[in-house]
Amino acid sequence: MNERHSGLPGLALGGYVAGVLAAGSTHVGALEVRLHRAVRIGDEFELQPDGAALMRDAEAVATARPVALDLRPPKIITREAAETASASYLGLEHHFFATCFCCGSARRAGEGLRIFPGVVDGTLLAAPWRPADHLGDATVPTEIVWSALDCPGIWAHVFVSMGTGEKGVTGSMAVVQLRPVPARETALVLAWPIGRDGRKIYVGSALTTERGDLIAIARQTLVVTDRGAPLDLDAWRTAPPPTDN
């Protein structure tokens, strides 16, 4: 893993790691990747031939399995609504991890995905995303699709969590991609909270076309820990201003 795909400082973005494993899988349909260990920048790893695990030395850092995923976004929105929401992205003024590959506001075009989700309606977040700004003229690879679905889901929980002081990490992602993502077309990224069971927090995210056709959808499990990203809106409102990388 290299610095370009970092999430928290010194660590690879969880969605990218999960997407690397998903890209090596032969399974067609919804796939769940469980992240067992953080992947450090500079780590070398090996993909098992069957695409079932990502190994670091003899240790599995991530494992994959087929799942059933019956999930849909709460509503379909317009590009204009997504652009309006994105303009209010909290990370433009306050960000703990401004160089995050997915949502870092200090990343320049071509260096990060620059997906900036803001509140559309109630608990639904959205942002526009034009992959060509990162990829050029190409079809978006699996690991980038999974990366794009990661941080928006975390932000969806942040906006319904105040005064908890909690932190957390991505424990797993279940994703189904229904069609290719053309890099030169603008996609809409949606995210929303689903629920909670003790230390496990469930969020959803999706990619749609501007016409509202579903491209990919994800159910993400966040695990509350004593480290990781703050999951508390009050904490983010007092985070430091982002600086250029």
C-alpha positions as CSV (number, residue, x, y, z in Angstrom):
1,M,0.0,0.0,0.0
2,N,1.2,3.5,-0.8
3,E,0.6,6.9,0.7
4,R,-1.8,7.8,-2.1
5,H,-4.4,5.5,-0.7
6,S,-4.2,6.5,2.9
7,G,-7.1,7.1,5.2
8,L,-6.0,7.7,8.7
9,P,-2.4,9.0,8.8
10,G,0.0,6.1,8.1
11,L,-2.8,3.6,7.4
12,A,-4.4,2.5,4.1
13,L,-8.1,3.5,3.7
14,G,-10.3,0.5,4.8
15,G,-12.5,0.7,1.7
16,Y,-9.4,0.6,-0.6
17,V,-8.0,-2.5,1.2
18,A,-11.4,-4.2,1.0
19,G,-11.7,-3.2,-2.7
20,V,-8.3,-4.7,-3.5
21,L,-9.5,-8.0,-2.1
22,A,-12.9,-7.8,-3.8
23,A,-11.1,-7.1,-7.2
24,G,-9.3,-10.4,-6.8
25,S,-12.4,-12.4,-6.1
26,T,-14.0,-14.6,-8.7
27,H,-17.5,-14.3,-7.1
28,V,-20.2,-12.5,-9.0
29,G,-22.7,-10.7,-6.8
30,A,-22.6,-9.2,-3.3
31,L,-19.4,-9.7,-1.5
32,E,-18.6,-8.9,2.2
33,V,-15.0,-8.1,3.1
34,R,-14.1,-8.2,6.8
35,L,-11.1,-6.2,7.9
36,H,-9.1,-8.0,10.6
37,R,-6.0,-5.8,10.9
38,A,-5.1,-2.3,9.9
39,V,-2.8,-2.1,6.8
40,R,0.1,0.3,7.2
41,I,1.4,2.4,4.4
42,G,4.4,0.4,3.0
43,D,3.0,-3.0,4.0
44,E,3.4,-5.7,1.4
45,F,0.7,-8.3,1.1
46,E,-0.4,-11.3,-1.0
47,L,-3.8,-12.1,-2.5
48,Q,-4.8,-15.8,-2.1
49,P,-5.5,-17.4,-5.5
50,D,-9.2,-17.8,-4.8
51,G,-9.6,-14.2,-3.7
52,A,-10.8,-15.3,-0.2
53,A,-8.1,-13.5,1.8
54,L,-5.5,-10.8,1.7
55,M,-2.4,-12.0,3.6
56,R,0.5,-10.1,5.3
57,D,3.2,-12.7,5.9
58,A,1.1,-15.6,7.4
59,E,-1.6,-13.3,8.8
60,A,-5.0,-12.6,7.1
61,V,-5.6,-8.8,7.2
62,A,-8.9,-9.2,5.3
63,T,-11.2,-12.0,4.3
64,A,-14.1,-12.1,1.8
65,R,-17.3,-14.1,1.6
66,P,-20.5,-14.0,-0.6
67,V,-23.5,-12.5,1.1
68,A,-27.1,-11.5,0.4
69,L,-27.5,-7.7,0.2
70,D,-31.1,-6.4,0.1
71,L,-30.6,-2.7,0.5
72,R,-31.8,0.4,-1.4
73,P,-31.2,4.2,-0.8
74,P,-33.9,5.9,1.1
75,K,-34.6,8.2,-1.9
76,I,-33.1,9.2,-5.2
77,I,-31.9,12.8,-5.6
78,T,-30.8,15.1,-8.3
79,R,-27.3,16.2,-9.2
80,E,-28.3,19.8,-8.2
81,A,-29.3,18.6,-4.7
82,A,-26.0,16.7,-4.3
83,E,-24.0,19.7,-5.4
84,T,-25.9,21.9,-2.9
85,A,-25.3,19.4,-0.1
86,S,-21.6,19.0,-1.0
87,A,-21.0,22.7,-0.8
88,S,-21.8,22.5,3.0
89,Y,-19.3,19.7,3.6
90,L,-18.0,20.0,7.1
91,G,-14.6,18.8,6.1
92,L,-14.0,21.9,4.1
93,E,-13.6,23.9,7.3
94,H,-12.7,21.2,9.9
95,H,-11.0,17.9,9.2
96,F,-9.0,15.5,11.3
97,F,-7.7,13.6,8.3
98,A,-7.6,16.2,5.5
99,T,-5.3,13.9,3.3
100,C,-7.8,11.0,3.3
101,F,-7.9,9.4,-0.1
102,C,-11.7,9.5,-0.2
103,C,-12.9,12.5,1.6
104,G,-9.8,14.6,2.3
105,S,-10.3,18.2,1.4
106,A,-6.5,18.8,1.2
107,R,-6.1,16.4,-1.6
108,R,-5.9,18.0,-5.0
109,A,-7.8,16.8,-8.0
110,G,-6.0,13.7,-9.4
111,E,-4.5,12.9,-5.9
112,G,-7.7,11.9,-4.1
113,L,-11.3,11.2,-4.8
114,R,-12.5,14.5,-3.2
115,I,-15.9,13.1,-2.3
116,F,-17.4,15.7,0.1
117,P,-20.8,14.5,1.4
118,G,-23.2,17.0,2.9
119,V,-26.8,16.7,4.3
120,V,-29.5,16.7,1.7
121,D,-32.6,15.9,3.7
122,G,-32.9,14.6,7.3
123,T,-30.2,11.9,7.7
124,L,-29.5,11.4,4.0
125,L,-26.0,12.7,2.8
126,A,-24.9,13.2,-0.8
127,A,-22.1,14.4,-3.0
128,P,-21.4,14.5,-6.8
129,W,-18.3,12.6,-7.9
130,R,-16.6,12.7,-11.3
131,P,-14.1,9.9,-11.3
132,A,-12.2,11.2,-14.4
133,D,-10.8,13.9,-12.1
134,H,-8.8,11.1,-10.5
135,L,-8.6,8.4,-13.2
136,G,-8.6,10.1,-16.5
137,D,-10.5,8.4,-19.4
138,A,-11.2,5.0,-18.0
139,T,-13.7,2.7,-16.3
140,V,-13.5,2.9,-12.5
141,P,-11.7,-0.2,-11.0
142,T,-13.3,-2.1,-8.2
143,E,-10.9,-0.9,-5.4
144,I,-11.8,2.7,-6.3
145,V,-15.6,2.0,-6.2
146,W,-15.2,0.5,-2.7
147,S,-13.1,3.5,-1.7
148,A,-15.8,5.9,-2.8
149,L,-18.4,4.1,-0.7
150,D,-16.3,4.1,2.5
151,C,-16.1,7.6,4.1
152,P,-19.6,8.8,3.1
153,G,-21.1,6.0,5.3
154,I,-19.0,7.1,8.2
155,W,-20.1,10.7,7.7
156,A,-23.7,9.5,7.7
157,H,-23.3,8.3,11.3
158,V,-21.3,11.3,12.4
159,F,-24.3,13.6,11.5
160,V,-26.6,11.6,13.8
161,S,-24.1,11.2,16.7
162,M,-23.5,14.1,19.1
163,G,-21.9,14.2,22.5
164,T,-20.8,10.6,22.5
165,G,-17.1,11.1,22.3
166,E,-16.9,7.7,20.4
167,K,-14.3,6.7,17.9
168,G,-14.4,3.8,15.5
169,V,-13.1,2.0,12.5
170,T,-14.6,0.2,9.5
171,G,-15.0,-3.5,10.5
172,S,-16.5,-4.8,7.3
173,M,-18.1,-3.7,4.0
174,A,-20.6,-5.6,1.9
175,V,-20.9,-4.3,-1.6
176,V,-22.7,-5.2,-4.8
177,Q,-21.8,-3.4,-8.1
178,L,-24.5,-3.6,-10.7
179,R,-22.8,-1.9,-13.6
180,P,-19.5,-0.4,-14.6
181,V,-18.7,3.2,-13.5
182,P,-17.7,5.3,-16.5
183,A,-15.0,7.7,-15.3
184,R,-16.1,10.5,-17.5
185,E,-19.6,10.6,-16.2
186,T,-20.7,12.3,-12.9
187,A,-22.0,9.8,-10.3
188,L,-23.9,10.7,-7.2
189,V,-22.8,9.3,-3.9
190,L,-25.5,8.8,-1.2
191,A,-25.1,7.7,2.4
192,W,-27.5,7.1,5.4
193,P,-27.5,5.6,8.9
194,I,-29.1,2.1,9.3
195,G,-28.9,1.2,12.9
196,R,-26.8,0.0,15.8
197,D,-26.2,-3.1,17.9
198,G,-24.0,-2.4,20.9
199,R,-20.5,-1.5,19.6
200,K,-21.5,-2.2,16.0
201,I,-22.9,0.6,13.9
202,Y,-24.5,0.0,10.5
203,V,-24.6,2.5,7.6
204,G,-25.5,2.4,4.0
205,S,-24.0,4.1,0.9
206,A,-24.6,4.0,-2.8
207,L,-23.5,5.2,-6.2
208,T,-26.2,6.3,-8.7
209,T,-26.2,7.8,-12.1
210,E,-27.5,11.4,-12.6
211,R,-30.7,9.8,-13.8
212,G,-31.0,7.9,-10.5
213,D,-30.0,4.4,-11.8
214,L,-28.3,2.4,-9.1
215,I,-24.6,1.6,-9.8
216,A,-23.4,0.1,-6.5
217,I,-24.6,-0.2,-3.0
218,A,-22.9,-1.0,0.3
219,R,-23.7,-1.9,3.9
220,Q,-20.8,-0.9,6.1
221,T,-20.2,-2.0,9.7
222,L,-18.4,0.4,12.0
223,V,-16.9,-0.9,15.2
224,V,-16.6,1.5,18.2
225,T,-13.0,1.3,19.6
226,D,-10.6,3.5,21.6
227,R,-8.9,4.6,18.4
228,G,-9.9,5.4,14.8
229,A,-12.0,8.2,13.4
230,P,-14.1,10.3,15.8
231,L,-17.8,9.4,15.3
232,D,-19.1,12.5,17.2
233,L,-20.4,15.6,15.3
234,D,-19.3,17.8,18.2
235,A,-15.7,16.6,17.8
236,W,-15.7,17.3,14.1
237,R,-17.1,20.8,14.5
238,T,-13.9,21.6,16.5
239,A,-11.5,19.7,14.4
240,P,-8.5,21.7,13.0
241,P,-8.8,23.4,9.6
242,P,-7.5,21.3,6.7
243,T,-4.1,22.2,5.3
244,D,-2.5,21.4,2.0
245,N,-0.6,18.2,1.8
